[in-house]
Amino acid sequence: MKIALIKERKNPPDRRVVLTPRQARNLMEKYPGLEIIAETSPHRAFSDNEYKQAGVPVVNDVSDADVLLGVKEVPVEALIPGKKYFFFSHTIKKQPHNRKLLQAILDKNIELYDHETLTGPDGNRLVAFGYYAGVVGAYNAIRTFGLKSGLFEIPRAIDLKDKQELIETLRKIYPQMPPVKIVLTGKGRVGSGAKEILDAMGIREVSPETFLNEKFNEPVYTQIDVDWYNKHKEGKPFDFREFFTHPERFEGDFEKFTKVADIYIAGHFYGQGAPYILTRKHLQSPGNKIRVVADISCDIGGPIATTIRASTIDNPVYGYDPGTGKETDYHNNNAIAVMAVDNLPNEIARDASEGFGEQFVKHIIPALIEGDKDGILERARMTRNGQLTERYRYLQDYVDGKE
């Protein structure tokens, strides 16, 4: 089997890779019949020369590979017919901007495995960048607060070496932090990454009850799950299973946090049909205290009202005017500073690639080479022989342009 690491062609180019040079070399040593090549690229966090030094051939043409591994969407014109592709296609939620991509994949008889669909028997995802999005998102939240308040200015995450340097940078400015309150939503991969950074910086964690009811002379944060920012419409006790199966029976209950929090880090997973979390009404309330929103999940027009567009690594912060609901200069007194970069792991691309590659090596490569005994590939295969597979037939109307 020949596997190719393809060049990232989406603009701006992504710097992450599925397999690092070391991981690719180790795989070829473990599996004598496996050949791994890398398509030449000037953008990767790992240079062409690093792959060459690891014994991975760097080539201009990958059309002779059996399996092609990438991170972001592959432009339609770059798709090679009849191949197996692994990348984030951003089509499983029927995203309108990628309809043509899925149509082209079917037309070119490509077997697509979206990284998001690679799951274990328990349904949990096996490979993801969410943890690193949380790490960078929390760093950027503190950086944005410094810019908004004028108290300090720290480098962009992308200009630092790795996660450890992010932590060291935050520790240095901790003494300049006033007694702000930070609320973090989400307890999955993203929330875990954000929590690790806040802990490493030295910010104390407190319970949600304490956060809501007490004052502090130091910065603090609280991490909350869906039961803290949603409530049953009929006043019944919160039930997680009911919430995830019937979100329409619930309504948002985040306003109590907007009255005491200065910084909001959104690291939650938002399910379709769930109540919105931070609404325009909350932000227009005279009691709202939030001045910085770091929306790691970055669902435009979704549950966080301030996220009216994605920001970029080059220009990560914009202002939101609660009165008009429109963008403004974040320096304005009434503006909320918004960080909504939609490719945060790209800022620490080497760390993120190492972590993602470890998961891919552990779970996906064995399924490809040794046999799919746990059904990982079978569950993830979205297309085959020019058709959607049974598990993904729900996308047919989307492909046909009817949705």
N, C-alpha and C positions, 0 to 999 in steps of 0.2 A: 504494500500500500504506500502511495505517495501523498503526503499532506503538504499543502502550501499555506504559508502565512501571507495573506494578501495585503497589498498596499491600501491604506485608508484613503478613499477618494472623496468623501463628503467634505464640504467646505463649511467652516474651517476644518482642516484635517485633524483627526484624532491621533493622539500620541501613544495610546495604549495598544497592547498586543495580547493575543490569547496565550501565547507561549513565549517565555523569555529565552534567550540563547542557551542558558544553562539547562532549562527544562527540556528544550528541544534536543540538546545533546544527550541528556540522561535517558530520554525516551528511545533514541536510536540505539543506545547501548543496551537498553533493556530488551528491545524488540529488534533482533537482527534483520528482519524482513521489512522494517519500517524505514522509509526515507522521508525526511522533512527538508523542505526548501523555503526560502524567504524571498518574496518579491521585493526588489530594490525599492527603497523609500527614503526620502530625506527628512521625514517628519517623525519617525518613531522615537520613543524615549530610549530605545536600544538601537544603536547605530548599525548600519550594514556591516561595518568592520567587526563589531562585537559578535554578530552572528557568524561571520567568517572565521573568527578566532575560535569559536566554539565548534567548528566543523560543520556548520550549516551552510550549504551553498546559497549564494545570493544571485538571483536570476532576474532577467527582464520579462521572461515569458513563463507563466505558470499553467499554461493550457494542457500540459501533460499530467497534471496532478489529478488524483481521484477525489480528494476532499480539500475544500478551500475554507480556511478559517479567517474570519475578520471580526471587527468589533461593531462598527456602525453600518448603516444601510449601504449597500453597494449600488452605485448608479446603474440605471437600466442598461446604458450603452456598454458598461464594463462587465456585465454578466456573461459568463461562458456557458453555452448550452450543455445540457446533459451531465452537469456536475452535482456533487453534494456540497452544499454551502451551510456554514454555521455563522450566523451574525444576528445582531439585534435588528429585526426587520421593522419593528413598530407598526405591525399590521393586525395583531391579534385583538386589539380593541377597535378595529375598523377605523383607524386613523385615516381621514380623507386624503391627506397629503401623500400617503404611500400606497394608494390604490393602484396606481400604474406600476409600481414596483412588483406587487403581488401578481398582477396580470402578466407582467413580463416573465416572471418566474415560472408561471404555468405555461406560457407560450414557448418558453425555451426548455421545457421538460427538465427543470431543475428540481432536485430533491432538497427542500429547505428545512433546516432545523434551527428554529429561533432559540437563542440562548435562554429566553424567558420560559420556554416550554420544556426545558430539560429538568425533569423532576424525578424524585425518588418514588417508591411505592406508596409513601405516605402523602404524596402530593406536594411536598416542600421542594422549592427550587434548589438545584445543586450547584449552580454557578451564578454569581452575581457580583456587582460592583458596589452594592448599597452601603456596605460598611465604610468604604472609602469616601463615598458621597457624604456620609455623616461626619467623618473626620474633617474633611475640607469645609463642609457646611458650617460646622461649629466654629472653626477658625475664622471663616469669613464673617460669621455673625459678630464676633468680637471685633474684628477689623472694621466692620461697618459701623459698629457703635462708636469706635474711636473716631472715625471720619465724621459721623453725625454730631457727636458731642464736642469735637475739637480737642479732646483730652490727650489723644496720642495717635500716631500713625505708624503702622507696621507694614512690612512688605506683603505683596501678594503671595498666596501659597505657591503659585507656579514658579516664583523666583527663589523659592527655598528648596533645599536638597531633598528632604523626605519628611515623613511624619514626625520623627524625632526633632527635627529642626523647627517644625511648626510648634511643637510643645515647648521647646526652649524659648522661642520667641514670645509665646504667650506668658510664660512664667516671668519673663523680664518685665512685662508691663502690668502684671497683676497688681503691684502696689499702687498703680494709677487708677485702678478700677474703683468707682464709687460704689455705695451699697445698692446696686441694682438687683432687680429680680428677673430671672430668666425662666421662661416656661418652655419645656421641650415636649412635643407630642410625638408618640410613637415608641414602641419597645422592640421593634424588629432589628434587622441589620443596620438600617440607617440610624435609628435611635441609639443603638449600641455604640456605633462609631462616634456619634456626637457626644454621648455621655462620657466616653473614654477621654475625649479631649477636654471637656469641662472638668472632669476629675483630675486629670494630669496637670491642668493649669492651676489647680488649687481651689477652685470654686466649690463651696460646700453644698451638698445636696440636702434638701429638707423634704418632708412629706407634703403632699398637696394640701392637707388641712393646715399645717403650719405655715405654708407659703401664703395661703389665702388670708390667714388671720393674724399673723405676727409681723412686726417690723424688725429690721436687722441693721447692724452697723458694719456689715460686710456684704459682698456680693453673694447671692445664693441662687440655686436653681432647683426646679422640681421636674420630674419626668412623669408624664401621665399617659394612660392608655385611653381607649375609646369610652370607657365607662365614666371617665371624669369630664368629658366634653360632649356627651350626649345623654339624653334622658328619655324615658318612655312617655309618649304623649298622654297616656292614661294614668301616669303616676305610679306605674308598677315598678318593682325592683328591677335593676338592670340585669339582663340576661345576655351573655355574649353570643350564645347560639342564635337566639331570636334576633339580635341585632344584625348578625351577618346573613341570616336568611330572610329577614323582613325589615330592612332598614327604614322602610316607609312608616313604620310604627313609632319611629323615634324622631326627636327634634334636637337641634344643637343646644348645648349648654356651656359654651365657652366664655360667655360674657363676664362671668365672675372672675376669670383670669385676666381679662383685658383691663379690669379696674385696678389691678395691683401689679401687673407685670410691665417691665420696661422693654424687654427683648423677648421676641417669640421666635423659636427655632422649630420649623415645621418638618418633622422627620417621620410622619405617619404614612401609612398606606391608605389611600382613599378608594373605597369601593363604590361602584356605580350605584346611584340611588340613595347613598348615605346623605345625611344632613350636611349642609355647608358648615364649616368650622368658624372661620373669622369672616364675618359679613360686613358689608358697607354700613349697615345700621349700627353694628358694634363700634366701628371706627368713628362714626359721626356723633356718638354719644359723648356728652360732656365729661363722663366718668372714665373715658378711655385713656390709659396711660402708655400704651405701647408706642414706642418711637422707632423701633427697628424690627423688621421682619426678615428672617432668613428662611426662605421657602426652598428647602432641599428637594421636595417632591416636584415642585414647579409644574403644576397643572394649570395652564393658562385658562382663565375664565372659569376656574373650578372653585374648590372649597375655601381658598384664601383670597379674599377680595383684592388685596394689594397686588396680586400677581397678574398684572394686565399684559405683561409680555415677559419673555425670557431675557435675562441679561447675559452678558458675555464675560469671558475671562479677562479680556482687555478692559471692558467697562462694566464691572460687576454690580454697580449700585445706581439705582435711580430713585426718584422721589414719587410718592403717591399722595395726592391731595384728597383727604377724606371728604371734603365738601363737594368736589366735582367728580370724584372717582377717576380723575385723569392724572397723567404723568406731570410731574413738576420737578424743579430743582430740589434735591434732597436736603440742601442747606436751609431752605425756607423753614421758618419757625413752626409752621403748622404741618409741614410735610413729614410723612413717615418714610424712613430710609429702607429701601427694599433691595435685598440680594436674592436674585432668582436665576442664578447660573444653572443651565440645564445639563452641563457635562462636567460636574465638579470633580469626579475622579481623575479627569485629564490633568488636573493641576498637580497631582502627585502620581504621575503616570507610571513611574517605575515601581513604586510600592503597590499601586493598584493592580498592575499587570502581574506582579509576583503572586499576589493573593488570588487573583482570578485564575491564573495558570495552575496554581496548586490544586484548586478545586477541579479544574478541567482534567488535569493529569490523574487525579484520584478517581473521578467518577466517569468521565466521558471517554477518554482514550481506551480504557479496558473494554468498554461496551463496543467500541469500534473494532478493536483488534481481537479480543478474546471471545466475543459473542455477547449478545444483548440479553443476558439471562434475567435481568431485573426489569426488562421492558423500557429502559430509559429512552432509547432511540425510537422505539415503536410509539411511545406516547408523544414524543417531540416532533416526529415527522409530520410536517404540515402539508407537503405536496409530494406527489409521486405519479409518474407517467402522465404528466400534464393535467392532473386532477387534484383537487383538495382531498386529503384523506378523511375518513369518516369522522374523526374527532374534531376536525376543523371545517366541516361542511357548513357550519353556521356562518361562515364567511362568504358563501356563494353569492348572496344578494349584494354584498359589499363589492365583490369582484365584478359582478354584472352591472354595477352602477345604480342599483335600485335602493341603496341605503347611503 
